[in-house]
Amino acid sequence: MNGRNRTAQVGQMDAPNVKARASTGKTEGSREGIMEDTVEMDRIRIAIPCLGDANLQAQVSPHFGRCDSYAIVTLRDGKIEAVESLSNSSHTDCSSPVQNLAQHDVGLMLVAGMGMRPYMSFRQHGIEVNYGVVGTVADAVGSYLRNETVPMTEDTLCGCHDQGHHGHFH
């Protein structure tokens, strides 16, 4: 198997009828600057780090790089179209999970928090990172659709990789 555990067709689940959004990546800094550059999209693939096997009921992992799997949620017109589970068993360094997610056409990463090295790797791959998600994958997607997640900047990174510890309590 190539890291994909399964793809579940979720259909028209009870996600708010809101168009998915994605940053153009041209502006960095304040939330207002990023929101000015957002564009309406009818489809986006979002990755969320999970404890255990990824599905809508899985708990969001507090540590991006040391999660068990990633839920890759495909949104179309603000509704969950599919949920895919991608194993994180091949994690060798801070950039390997990012490369794996980029190969799966992820455009947005939702996290509880993240350190500098993976954040810079996401930027190099053109993948937006929003933070502040907790609860389940379904909770994280709902927060995103309600515009409750916050675009990550260098000012909002965790110091875990710079200080050598890996506990996150966001």
TIDOBA-313914 format. One record per residue (C-alpha): residue number from 0; x negated, y negated, z negated. Coordinates in pm, 1 decimal. Layout:
lumfi;px;py;pz
NUM;X;Y;Z
...
//
This chain:
lumfi;px;py;pz
0;0.0;0.0;0.0
1;-126.5;-351.7;76.9
2;-11.8;-516.0;-247.3
3;351.5;-546.0;-144.7
4;566.4;-345.3;-377.8
5;897.7;-407.6;-206.8
6;1118.6;-667.1;-48.5
7;1467.6;-710.3;-185.8
8;1726.9;-874.9;31.5
9;1913.5;-1097.7;-206.7
10;2151.3;-1266.2;37.1
11;2359.3;-1559.1;-74.0
12;2289.3;-1558.9;-446.6
13;2419.5;-1822.3;-683.2
14;2147.9;-2080.4;-623.9
15;2267.6;-2441.9;-609.0
16;2367.5;-2552.4;-259.3
17;2072.8;-2789.7;-230.9
18;1825.2;-2806.7;55.4
19;1479.0;-2679.0;-34.7
20;1205.4;-2939.3;-30.3
21;833.8;-2928.0;37.3
22;563.9;-3191.3;21.6
23;386.6;-3295.8;337.8
24;68.5;-3300.4;131.2
25;-29.2;-3650.3;249.6
26;5.7;-3822.1;-85.0
27;-143.2;-3729.8;-416.5
28;-85.5;-3883.4;-753.7
29;246.4;-3992.7;-895.2
30;569.8;-3799.0;-857.3
31;720.3;-4100.5;-678.3
32;443.6;-4092.7;-414.9
33;496.5;-3723.8;-351.8
34;873.7;-3761.0;-340.1
35;839.8;-4031.8;-71.9
36;655.1;-3781.8;147.0
37;897.2;-3493.6;100.3
38;1083.2;-3359.4;397.7
39;1399.9;-3158.2;413.4
40;1340.4;-2799.8;518.3
41;1578.3;-2517.4;582.7
42;1327.7;-2248.7;476.2
43;1040.6;-2231.8;223.7
44;846.8;-1952.0;53.5
45;777.3;-2011.2;-315.1
46;541.3;-1804.1;-531.4
47;586.3;-1765.0;-908.4
48;345.7;-1569.1;-1134.2
49;520.9;-1289.6;-1327.3
50;473.1;-1056.5;-1619.6
51;534.8;-704.6;-1489.4
52;697.9;-633.2;-1154.0
53;827.0;-945.0;-981.3
54;1202.0;-989.6;-944.5
55;1454.1;-1261.5;-1034.6
56;1477.0;-1137.9;-1396.4
57;1097.0;-1116.6;-1449.0
58;940.3;-1352.1;-1702.5
59;717.7;-1628.1;-1567.1
60;356.9;-1555.5;-1663.7
61;195.6;-1834.4;-1865.5
62;-135.6;-1774.2;-1681.5
63;-135.1;-1804.2;-1304.4
64;-444.3;-1597.2;-1227.5
65;-397.6;-1321.0;-1484.0
66;-35.7;-1240.6;-1404.6
67;70.6;-888.9;-1305.7
68;245.7;-991.4;-986.2
69;387.0;-1284.3;-792.4
70;749.5;-1325.3;-695.8
71;765.2;-1468.6;-346.9
72;1108.5;-1623.0;-314.3
73;1231.4;-1725.0;28.3
74;1481.8;-2009.3;16.8
75;1694.9;-2099.2;316.2
76;1919.9;-2404.5;291.1
77;1875.4;-2407.2;-87.3
78;1987.6;-2045.1;-130.8
79;1779.6;-1743.1;-222.9
80;1742.6;-1532.1;88.8
81;1485.5;-1274.5;-29.5
82;1258.1;-1188.0;-321.9
83;932.9;-1004.9;-258.7
84;691.8;-864.9;-518.1
85;321.0;-912.4;-449.6
86;77.0;-734.0;-682.1
87;-209.8;-932.1;-838.2
88;-423.6;-620.1;-886.0
89;-686.4;-745.1;-640.6
90;-765.9;-1054.9;-850.7
91;-1145.9;-1092.0;-849.5
92;-1190.5;-1467.5;-894.0
93;-987.8;-1790.1;-907.3
94;-950.3;-1819.7;-530.4
95;-860.6;-1458.9;-436.7
96;-493.8;-1482.1;-549.6
97;-461.2;-1813.6;-364.2
98;-596.6;-1661.2;-42.3
99;-358.8;-1367.1;-80.5
100;-60.2;-1600.7;-129.1
101;-164.9;-1815.8;168.3
102;-171.1;-1500.1;385.0
103;191.8;-1445.0;281.3
104;295.9;-1792.6;407.4
105;358.9;-1940.5;62.4
106;416.5;-2316.6;79.6
107;475.8;-2388.9;-289.7
108;348.1;-2240.0;-615.0
109;554.9;-2284.7;-933.6
110;352.1;-2237.7;-1253.4
111;357.2;-2301.4;-1627.0
112;7.3;-2445.0;-1591.0
113;-320.1;-2395.2;-1406.0
114;-691.5;-2474.6;-1425.9
115;-904.0;-2679.5;-1187.7
116;-1054.7;-2399.6;-975.9
117;-730.9;-2237.9;-857.8
118;-567.6;-2581.5;-817.4
119;-847.9;-2693.5;-585.1
120;-816.9;-2368.7;-389.8
121;-441.5;-2428.2;-344.5
122;-516.8;-2778.5;-216.5
123;-770.6;-2638.7;31.8
124;-504.1;-2399.5;161.6
125;-241.4;-2675.7;185.8
126;-13.1;-2516.8;-75.8
127;170.7;-2754.0;-309.8
128;168.5;-2671.2;-682.9
129;448.5;-2774.0;-919.0
130;427.6;-2704.0;-1291.3
131;643.7;-2689.7;-1599.3
132;837.6;-2369.7;-1532.2
133;934.1;-2127.6;-1809.6
134;1177.1;-1841.0;-1855.1
135;1257.1;-1609.4;-1568.0
136;1186.3;-1636.1;-1196.3
137;1553.7;-1729.5;-1145.3
138;1513.8;-2007.1;-1406.9
139;1201.6;-2136.5;-1228.7
140;1375.7;-2144.6;-889.1
141;1676.4;-2320.0;-1044.7
142;1447.7;-2580.3;-1202.8
143;1286.0;-2643.6;-865.7
144;1620.9;-2679.3;-688.5
145;1737.5;-2927.1;-955.7
146;1416.7;-3132.4;-903.9
147;1302.5;-3052.8;-1260.0
148;953.7;-2929.3;-1169.4
149;664.5;-3173.2;-1152.7
150;396.8;-3184.3;-881.8
151;60.8;-3095.6;-1034.2
152;-225.4;-3342.5;-1015.8
153;-580.4;-3330.6;-1146.7
154;-457.1;-3523.0;-1453.0
155;-209.5;-3246.6;-1546.7
156;-438.3;-2942.1;-1519.6
157;-511.0;-2702.6;-1804.5
158;-862.8;-2706.5;-1939.3
159;-879.7;-2327.8;-1967.6
160;-1140.1;-2268.6;-1697.2
161;-1348.0;-2567.3;-1800.4
162;-1351.7;-2465.2;-2166.2
163;-1375.5;-2088.6;-2124.2
164;-1044.4;-1987.2;-2286.4
165;-741.1;-1842.1;-2118.1
166;-444.2;-1888.3;-2350.3
167;-159.6;-2100.6;-2217.8
168;129.9;-2227.9;-2421.8
169;305.3;-2483.7;-2203.0
//
